[in-house]
């Protein structure tokens, strides 16, 4: 889709449209389903697949229309309501690692379906469930083929297709993992909880279950305060120290053969910490998407106070990825220097040292961002917006960034960076009294300080930024906060990782 090569048959706006409406992810999902199920009538299968996922009752993806593109009403409504991504999670771990609790909390938070071996056995109106239950009552285990068939039957039901699923403790063996993958039921995220065996044995011995709610409690770590709940708690079978040790031995024997089945989607979390901390680590991982191979046009916004390093980071991004570096202040200066129509409007404000009105700034920005290099390569913007009204104006023009970074730097560091800057009026060379001192006393004597590097001016501008930053962070709710008070190349690496990888999805 390179619009720079002739013939120009594909307009550069097309990749942007596909990105804004998640077309690439949708096509990838449909292609996966076609290859897995291999239907005789692919067209009917895809129509059914899209209709099945097109349910406004559940969380949906809302995309703003790209600037200047207005799809047909029915197509627009359909594209907005399709849920491209649903949870498909496997949680594994030894006995007493807390995997069931974490799985239950994830299900409640993500509005998804919890699937355990016990829930599969208790299903009504399922021939497979009756067969598996009868077998389990006799042999205390379920054959791999029957268990995998139960999983397949459950995951293909409508609520799992629309809301996703979380498998708790399944697969138990490598054979099950391979059989599930062969059926095309591959998870997107696999979480493995780990803890020392001594900790797990201590936990398991004190475990108690509420038969009404299914909640799990502990005699030492998590005893319910309500007497009513205390009285109905039951001790599960098979949780003695010897029985737990046997189960741990069996788990360790099988888990080392299961893990190689999920090399790129696996995350190990220590469960020997507060349960809430384990949950939030798991939630963060589940909500993070995997890198997509679809075309991606970076539209990066760098926000931060004066002296936070926005200009340097923008330069590094532009150099490495070929992005167009758009500095709002520099654009205004270039317009004045070029004596353009915009420059004539800006000149009086510069002469009187007044703030240029937002209406003029947005016109200058729009004129730059509509050029072909910005559309084709993407851009990195800094210096605008500085408040909520400017951010809304930028969005209304159709230039909403898809990556936003806030560079956080304390005032003391900003003062150290800026107040010690000096310029040699003879050579024009810039120095810093701490990081780049002048070579001789003669040069040091003639150095001058820019009035904008005075402590009073910097404090005023920093206070103004942080006064508006709260509203901006709330407006750009998927923004990434970066510690800018460190080596600039370390900051760049952090920003770079946020650009090339998908952002975590926030569930409302």
Secondary structure, DSSP 8 states (H G I E B T S, - for coil): --TTSSS--S-THHHHHHHHTTHHHHHHHHHHHHHHH--S-HHHHHHHHHHHH--TTS--------TT----HHHHHHHHH------EEEEEE-TTSSHHHHHHHHHHHHT-EEE-HHHHHT-TT-HHHHHHHHHHHHHSS--HHHHHHHHHHHHTSHHHHHH-EEEES---SHHHHHHHHHTT---SEEEEEE--HHHHHHHHHTEEEETTT--EEETTTB--S-HHHHHHEE--TT-SHHHHHHHHHHHHHHHHHHGGGGSSSEEEEE-SS-HHHHHHHHHHHHHB-----S----EEEEEE-TTSSHHHHHHHHHHHH--EEEEHHHHHHHHHHTT-HHHHHHHHHHHTT----HHHHHHHHHHHHTSHHHHHH-EEEES---SHHHHHHHHHTT---SEEEEEE--HHHHHHHHTTEEEETTT--EEETTTB--SSHHHHHHEE--GGGSHHHHHHHHHHHHHHHHHHHHHSTT-EEEE-SS-HHHHHHHHHHHHHS--B----
